[in-house]
Amino acid sequence: MKTVDANKLIDEAKFNPFHWMVLFWCALIIIFDGYDLVIYGVVLPVLMKEWNLTPIQAGALGSYALFGMMAGAMIFGPLSDKIGRKKAITMCVVLFSGFTVLNGFARNPTEFGVCRFLAGLGIGGVMPNVVALMSEYAPKKIRSTLVAIMFSGYSVGGMLSAGLGMVLLPSYGWQSVFFVAGIPLLLLPIIMRQLPESVGFMVREGRTEEAAAVLARVQPGFALQADEQLSMPSAKAAGASVLQLFRDGRALRTVMLWVAFFCCLLMVYALASWLPKLMTKAGYGLGSSLSFLLVLNFGAIFGAVGGGWLGDRLNLPRVLMVFFAIAAVSISLLGFKSPTGVLYTLIAIAGATTIGSQILLYALGAHFYEMAIRSTGLGWASGIGRNGAVVGPLLGGALMAAELPLTANFLAFAIPGAVACVAMGVFSMAKVPARQMGAATMPA
């Protein structure tokens, strides 16, 4: 029997309507994933007033979803390597959409926190899976760019959350923005019908005819002949255990990726949870404070897409190293009194180099880990990173309770950027067999 290398077929395919379809549905899932996550920062000032929450209590309440995300990433990442991407994605969408809607019916902080934790399981679990699925179908030359565009849906969701908050909160109350999260549940049958399963998973399960049918859409004109069989070496790697992430020379880079995820997510969630409140404290009205959150996420889109484009042409770890250095500087400067135009520019740059860098870290992880352990690798990196996401809102609450100057608050949020910059520097210099890395992450 002749063998057909499915990896090579996908890598060399030209971008076509099938790729557009995968990109669209994965991005749509991430849009609502981002909406459901950022929504807490939008309603936080209202909840603190209605439920008489202290800054510490508010920070803890914001962390419930992040604890859920940490568990969700670690559970659903490895699980999808065993049961397939589509089943894992379906379960996650039901969790994050359903329990976010139920958040709108919460009568007290306890009920609210329980729903946020359960929604967090889905929010955290779906991210590594859609990134893995998009990576597995993206042509190699534009893989980082496509993953970045897809994951920019997170920022679109954040902008949608802030924008709807500005419109709905004054007239319909904080509950209304949670009810919007039910849309993915209505679309779920269509999403699951349109999204393909991972080719590697189908090959590993012996579903050759299904895999060949999908490959014919990836590469129009392809047809598996009677004397041919599909081969996907990366799908046959031993297991999806977390120990695989430290074998074959991956240990140092895995640890550095985890450090970068931790620091980046700390910055992202500290800003997402506390930027409106900090700006309100600085004298801005609630409406303009929410507009800062809108700008933060708007900047993230340009950072992710621009960084993905640079990563496909240069060296993604080094691009990230520069982004994290810029993040540290821009966040530090937010604490100083600046003209409005300068302030909006700094917030946009901070969004581009924090949320945008988070998106690029997923693209880097998708390049770094081979298919059989990709969801496991991304799930654990994201799960470890969620510790930073938990620390971020708690840190913001502690700083607010201490009544420190505005400059001290933003300086504390900026320090992780410098640490992540160092981590990416070590990652880019670490030696590892070339076969383990995509072209976009190898030295230019």
N, C-alpha and C positions, 0 to 999 in steps of 0.2 A: 504493500500500500504506500502511495505517495503521501507526504504530509504537507499540509498548508499551514503556515505560521500565521495565526490569527492576529497576534501582536503586530507583526509587520504590516499586515493588511490594514489594520486600523491606523497605525502610525503614518503610513504613506497615503492614506485616503485624502481626497480633496473635500474641502468643506462644502456640504450640500444641504438640502432641505431636512434630511434626517438629523443632522447635527443641530440645525436651527430648532427642531422640535424638542430634542433632548435639552438644549440650552433653555428654551422657553419654559418648559414645565419644571425643571430644576430651579430656575430663577424665581418662578412664581412661588414655589414652596419656601424658598429662602426669604422672599419678600414678606410673607406672613410670619415666618419664623422671627425675622427682625422686628416686625410690627409688635408681635406678642412680647418680645423681650424689652424693647425700648419703652413700651407703654407705661411701665412703672415710674420711670423718670418724669413722664408727662403728668401723671396724676399725683405725684408725690407731694407737691405743695398743698393740694386740696385735701389729700388724706391726712396730712399732718395737722391741718386745721380742724377737720371734721372729727377725727378720732383723738385729738389732743396728744399726738405722738411726740416724744422727745427725739432729738436727732439720732441718739443711740438706737432707740426703738425702730425708727424709720430705716436706719442702715441695716439692722437685723432683718426687718421685714423684706427689704430688697434682696437680701442674701438667700432667702428661702428658694427662690427660683434658681439661683446659681448653684446651690447644693444639689438641686434636682438635675441641673445641666451636667454637673460633674459626674453624677451617678449615671445619667442617661448616656453620656458619651462613652463611658467605660463599659456599659452594658450593651448598648445597641451597635457600637463599633465592631467589637469581636463577634457579636451575635450574627450580624449580617454576613460576615465571612463564612458563616456556617449555614444560614437559612436563605441567603440571597438578599440583594439590595431592596427589591420591591416590597417584600413582606416587612422588612425592618422600617422602611420609609412609611408604609401604610400605618403601622402601629404608632409611629412617632407623630404623624399628622393628627391622628385621632386624639392622642394625648395632649399635644400642645394647643390644638384648636378647641377641643371640647372643654378642657379645664380653664382655659382663658375666658371662654364664654361664661362659665360658672363663677369666675371671679366677679363678674358684674352683679351677682346675687349675694355676695358676701356681706354679712351683717356686722362683722367685727374683725379685728386684726388676725385672730386665730383662724377663722374660716378662710380669710384672704390668703394667709400664709400657707395653709394646706393646699389650696388650689394652685398657688404659684409654684410650690414644690413639685406637684404632679405635672403641671404644664411644663416645668423645667426639664423633666425627664424626656419629654418629646422634643423640646427645643434643642437640648444638648445632643440627643441621639440622632436627630435627622441631619445635622451639619456634616459629620464625617461621611455619611452615606451618600448624600447628593454630590459632595466633592469627589468621592471615589467613583461614583457612576459617571459624572461628567469627565473625569480624567481618563476613564477607561475607553471612552468613545471619542475623545478629542484627538485630532491629528497632532502628531508630535511637534510640528513646527509652531503651532499656535496654542499649545496646551495651557501654558501659564496664562495667556491672554483670555482664553475661553473660561477657565476656572475663575479668573478675576472678574470677568464680566458677569458670570453666573452669580458669584458670591456678592457682587455689588447689589444684588437684590436685597441683601440685609440692610444696606444703607437706604435703599428706596423704601423699605418697610419702616425704618426709623423716621424718615422724612414724612411718610404717610401718617405715622403715629403722632408726630408733633403737629403736622398740619391739621389733622382731624381734631386733635386736642384743642387747638386754637379756635376751631369752629364749634365743636360739640360741647366742650366743658361749660362755657357760660350759659348755654341754653338748656342742655339736657343732662347735666351732671356727669360725674366721673364714670358712672356705670356704663354710659352709652358707648364709650370707646372700646370697652371690652366685648360688647356684643358684635362689633364688626368682625371680630376674630373667628366667627362661625362660618365665614365664606369658604375656607378650604374644606370643611366637612361636606358642604354642598357640592363642591367640585371634585371630591375625592374619587368617585367612580370614573370620571373622565380622565383624571390624572393617572390612575392606575391602568387604565386601558391604553393610554398613550405612551407611558414610560416603558422602555425596554428593560429586561433583566440584564444583569452583567453577563457578557459573553464568556468570561472566564469561569463564572459560577456554572453556567449552562454546560460548558465543556467538561468541567470537573464532575458534574452530575450525570454526564452521558446523554444530555439532551442535544445531540448533534444537529438534528434537523432544525430545531428552533434556533440554535446558534447560527447555522448556515443561512437561515432566512433573514436574521438580523444583519449579518455581515453583507448580505446582498443589498441591504439598504445603506449600509456604511460605504460600501464600494459598489455602486451600480454596475451591473454586468458580471459580478462574481456569481459563480455557481459551483457548488461542491460536486465533483464527479464521483462516479461509483467506485473508482479505484483510488480515491483520496480520503484522507481523514484529517480532521482539524487538530492542530497542535498549539498549545499555549503553555509554554514551559513555566511561566510565572504562576499559573493556576495550579501547578502540581507541587509547589513548595510544601515542605513539611509543616502542617498545622497552622494555626493562627494564634499560637500562644504568645503572651507578652514577652517571653524569653527570646522569641525570634527577633525582636526589635534590637537585641543587644549582640546578636551573632553576626558573623561574616564582616567584622570591622565596622559595625553600625553603632557601637556603644556610645562613643564620645559625641557623635553627631545627634544621636537620640536624646542624650541628656541636654545638650545645648538647645535643641529644638524645644524641649520641655521648659527650659529656663526662659526662652524667648516667648513662648506661649503664655507662661505665668505672668511675666512682666507686661506683655502687651495687653492681655485681658484685664489686668489690674487697672491700667490706664483707661482702657475703653469703658469699663463699667463704673469706675470712679467718676469719669466725665459724664457718662450717660445718666447716672443716678443723681448726681449733685450739681451739674452745670446750671440747670434752671434755678435751683435753690440758691446757689452761690451768687448768681447774677441778680436774683431778687434781693438778696442781702446787700449787694453792692449798690442797690438803688434803682435797678431796672424793674419795670412792671412785669407781671406774669406773662403777658402777651409777647413782649420783646424777649423775655428770658427763654420762652419756648422757641422763638425764632432762632436763638443761638443754637439750640439743639437741632433745628432744621439745617442750619448752615454746617454744623459739625458733620452730619450725615451726608450732606451734599458734597462736601470736600472729600469724603471717603470714597465716593464713586470715582473721582478723578485720580485719587491716589492709587486705588486698586487697579483700575484699567491702565493707567500710565505706568504703574510699577510692573504689572503683568507684561506689558509691551516691552519695557526695558529688560525684564527678566528673560524673555524669550530671545533677546538679542545680545545681552551682556551676561551677567552672572547674578542670579536671583539672590543668593545669600548676601552678596556685597551691596546690591540694591537695597535690601532690607537693613543692612548695617547703616547706610546713609539715612534711610527713612527714620530709623529709631533715633539717630543723633538729632535730626531736625525736629522730631517729636519732643524730645527733652527740652530743646531751646524754645520752641513755640509755646509749650504748656507753661514753662517758667514765666514767659513774658505776659501771659494772660493775667497774672496777678497785679500787673502795674496799670495805672490809669492811662488809657490810650484813647485817641480819637475814635469815633464809632467805626469809620472805614477800616482803620488799622486793626481794631478789635475783631471785626468780622473776618478780616483776612487771616489773622492769627488762629481763629477758631476753625476756619476752613482748612488751614495747613495742619492743624492738630488733628482734625478728622481724617485728612488724607494720609497722615503718617501714623495714626493709631488704629482706627477702624480699617483703613486701607491696608495697613501692615498685617493686621489679623487675617484679612482675606488672603494676602500673599503668603502668609505662613502656611495656610492650608494648601495652597498651590505647591509650596516647597515640599511639604510632607507627602503630597501625592506623587511628586517626582521621586522623592527619596526612597519610599517604600514600594516594593514590587507588589503586583496585583494581589497575590494570595494573602498578604499581611497588611494591605493598604488601609482597609477600614479599621483594623486593629491598631495600626500605627497612628492614624489620624484620631481615632477614638481616645487612645491613651494620652496623646499630646494635648488634645482638647480637654480631656478629663483632668489632667494635671494642671493645665492652664486655668481651669475653673476655680482652683484654689485662689489664684490671683483675682479672678472675678468676684469671689466671695470676699476677699480682703478689701477690694476697692470700695464698695459701698460702706463697709464697716469702718474703714480708714476715714472716709469722708465724714461719717457720722461722728467719729471720735474727734476729728479736727474741728468740726462745727461746735461740738459740745465744749471744747477747750477755748472757744472764742478767739482763736488765733487770727492774725491779720490775713487778709486775702492772699497776699504774696506767699505766706507760709503754706497755705492750703495747696496752691498750684505747684509750688516747689516740691512738695511731698509727692504729688501726682506725677512730677516730671522725672524724679530719680530712677524709677524703673526703666525709663527709656534709655538711659545711659547703660544700665546693666544689660538690657536686651541688645544694645549695640555691640557690646563686648562679646556676648554669646554668639551673635551672628559672625563676628570676626573669627572666633575660634572655629565655628562650623565651617566657614569657607576655607580655612587653612588645614583642617583635619584631613588626613589621607584615608581614602577608602577606595576599594576596587571600582574602576570606572563603570563597570557593567551595572552597578547599583544606582547610578545617577542618570537622570535625563540630561540632555544636552544643555538645557536651560540653566542647570545648576552647576555645571562644570566650568572651570576657569575659562574665560574667553581667550 
